[in-house]
Amino acid sequence: MANLEQEVGNLLRQKGLTLGIVESATGGLISHLITNVPGSSDYYKGSVTAYTNEVKIKVVGVKEDSINKYGAVSYQVAEEMAQGGRKILAADICLADTGIAGPSGATPGKPVGLFYIGLSHQAITYSRKHNFQGNREQNKLDAAEAALSWLKEYLISLK
């Protein structure tokens, strides 16, 4: 039985698509999972771990206005991270995440465990909101799994 990152890799290979990743709250975990698969260099371009707002803005191309208006943990920023990452990594598809892993960092309306995942492909960018209930490590794992599950679902949906 293939694991999720192997299934994603097989689908990317079948569809002839490349993948880039921009991670914030998962800190490189999604990239780690992807590169655990032998042969992932066939489809995986690389990643940016954009942990600070400064890196999100200066490296990935997130608008400072978006962070000021909506906060770093928002669907707007997740989508801009995915779009920016797709450009700078020259990838067909880019996954991105931003969130509050915990145990601190919560703000009114933004609890620990809140994550936004972005996915950008061609001219379309999507985002999904998740609320995870674990500790810091579990929230990061749950977010990485949610991102890869969504990517798998998305790739299967492509004709």
C-alpha positions as CSV (number, residue, x, y, z in Angstrom):
1,M,0.0,0.0,0.0
2,A,1.5,3.3,-1.1
3,N,1.6,6.1,1.4
4,L,0.1,9.6,0.7
5,E,3.4,11.2,-0.5
6,Q,4.1,8.2,-2.8
7,E,0.6,8.5,-4.2
8,V,1.0,12.2,-4.8
9,G,4.4,11.6,-6.5
10,N,2.9,8.9,-8.8
11,L,0.0,11.3,-9.8
12,L,2.4,14.2,-10.4
13,R,4.6,11.9,-12.6
14,Q,1.5,10.5,-14.5
15,K,0.3,14.0,-15.2
16,G,3.7,15.4,-16.1
17,L,3.5,18.1,-13.5
18,T,6.0,19.7,-11.2
19,L,5.5,20.7,-7.5
20,G,6.8,23.5,-5.4
21,I,6.0,24.2,-1.8
22,V,6.0,27.3,0.4
23,E,5.7,26.4,4.1
24,S,5.3,28.6,7.1
25,A,3.8,26.8,10.2
26,T,4.8,23.3,9.0
27,G,8.4,24.4,8.9
28,G,9.5,22.2,6.0
29,L,7.6,19.1,7.0
30,I,5.6,18.8,3.7
31,S,8.9,19.1,1.8
32,H,10.5,16.5,4.0
33,L,7.6,14.0,3.4
34,I,7.8,14.6,-0.4
35,T,11.5,14.1,-0.5
36,N,11.3,10.8,1.4
37,V,10.0,9.3,-1.8
38,P,12.8,7.9,-4.0
39,G,12.7,9.6,-7.4
40,S,10.9,12.7,-6.1
41,S,13.4,14.8,-8.1
42,D,11.4,13.8,-11.2
43,Y,8.6,16.2,-10.1
44,Y,9.7,18.1,-7.0
45,K,11.3,21.6,-7.7
46,G,12.0,22.7,-4.1
47,S,10.6,24.8,-1.4
48,V,10.8,28.0,0.6
49,T,10.3,27.9,4.4
50,A,8.8,31.4,4.8
51,Y,8.5,31.5,8.5
52,T,8.6,35.2,9.1
53,N,6.5,37.9,7.5
54,E,9.7,39.5,6.1
55,V,10.5,36.3,4.1
56,K,6.8,35.9,3.0
57,I,7.0,39.5,1.6
58,K,10.6,39.8,0.3
59,V,11.2,36.3,-1.0
60,V,7.8,34.8,-1.9
61,G,6.1,38.0,-3.0
62,V,3.2,38.2,-0.5
63,K,1.8,41.8,-0.4
64,E,2.7,43.6,2.9
65,D,-0.9,45.1,2.7
66,S,-2.4,41.6,2.8
67,I,-0.5,40.7,6.0
68,N,-1.4,44.1,7.6
69,K,-5.0,43.8,6.6
70,Y,-5.8,40.1,7.1
71,G,-2.9,38.8,9.2
72,A,-0.2,36.2,8.2
73,V,-2.7,33.4,9.1
74,S,-5.4,34.1,6.5
75,Y,-6.6,32.6,3.3
76,Q,-5.4,35.7,1.4
77,V,-1.8,35.1,2.6
78,A,-2.0,31.3,1.9
79,E,-3.1,32.0,-1.6
80,E,-0.5,34.7,-2.2
81,M,2.2,32.3,-0.9
82,A,1.0,29.6,-3.3
83,Q,1.0,32.0,-6.2
84,G,4.3,33.5,-5.4
85,G,5.9,30.1,-4.8
86,R,4.7,28.8,-8.1
87,K,6.4,31.7,-9.9
88,I,9.7,31.7,-8.0
89,L,10.1,27.9,-8.0
90,A,8.9,27.7,-11.6
91,A,6.6,24.8,-10.6
92,D,3.3,23.8,-12.3
93,I,1.6,23.5,-8.9
94,C,2.5,25.1,-5.6
95,L,1.2,24.2,-2.1
96,A,1.5,26.6,0.7
97,D,0.6,26.7,4.4
98,T,0.3,29.3,7.1
99,G,-1.1,28.6,10.6
100,I,-0.8,28.7,14.4
101,A,0.8,25.4,15.5
102,G,0.7,26.4,19.2
103,P,0.9,26.2,22.1
104,S,1.0,30.0,21.9
105,G,0.3,32.5,19.1
106,A,-3.5,32.5,19.3
107,T,-5.3,35.8,18.8
108,P,-9.0,36.8,19.1
109,G,-10.7,34.9,16.3
110,K,-7.6,32.9,15.4
111,P,-7.2,29.9,17.8
112,V,-4.2,27.6,18.1
113,G,-4.6,24.9,15.4
114,L,-6.0,27.3,12.7
115,F,-4.3,26.7,9.4
116,Y,-4.9,27.9,5.8
117,I,-3.5,25.8,3.0
118,G,-3.1,27.4,-0.5
119,L,-2.9,25.5,-3.8
120,S,-2.0,27.3,-7.1
121,H,-2.1,25.8,-10.5
122,Q,-2.2,27.6,-13.8
123,A,-4.4,30.7,-13.5
124,I,-6.3,29.4,-10.4
125,T,-5.5,29.6,-6.8
126,Y,-7.5,28.0,-4.0
127,S,-7.4,27.9,-0.2
128,R,-8.8,25.7,2.5
129,K,-9.2,26.5,6.2
130,H,-8.6,23.9,8.9
131,N,-8.9,23.8,12.6
132,F,-6.7,21.2,14.2
133,Q,-7.0,20.2,17.9
134,G,-3.6,18.6,18.7
135,N,-0.4,19.8,20.3
136,R,2.2,21.7,18.2
137,E,3.8,18.6,16.6
138,Q,0.4,17.0,15.9
139,N,-1.0,20.2,14.4
140,K,2.0,20.4,12.0
141,L,1.6,16.7,11.0
142,D,-2.2,17.2,10.5
143,A,-1.6,20.3,8.3
144,A,1.0,18.5,6.2
145,E,-1.3,15.5,5.8
146,A,-4.2,17.8,4.9
147,A,-2.1,19.6,2.3
148,L,-1.0,16.3,0.7
149,S,-4.5,14.8,0.8
150,W,-5.9,17.9,-0.9
151,L,-3.1,17.8,-3.5
152,K,-3.9,14.1,-4.2
153,E,-7.6,14.9,-4.5
154,Y,-6.9,17.9,-6.8
155,L,-4.5,15.8,-9.1
156,I,-7.1,13.0,-9.4
157,S,-9.7,15.6,-10.4
158,L,-7.6,16.9,-13.3
159,K,-8.6,15.5,-16.7
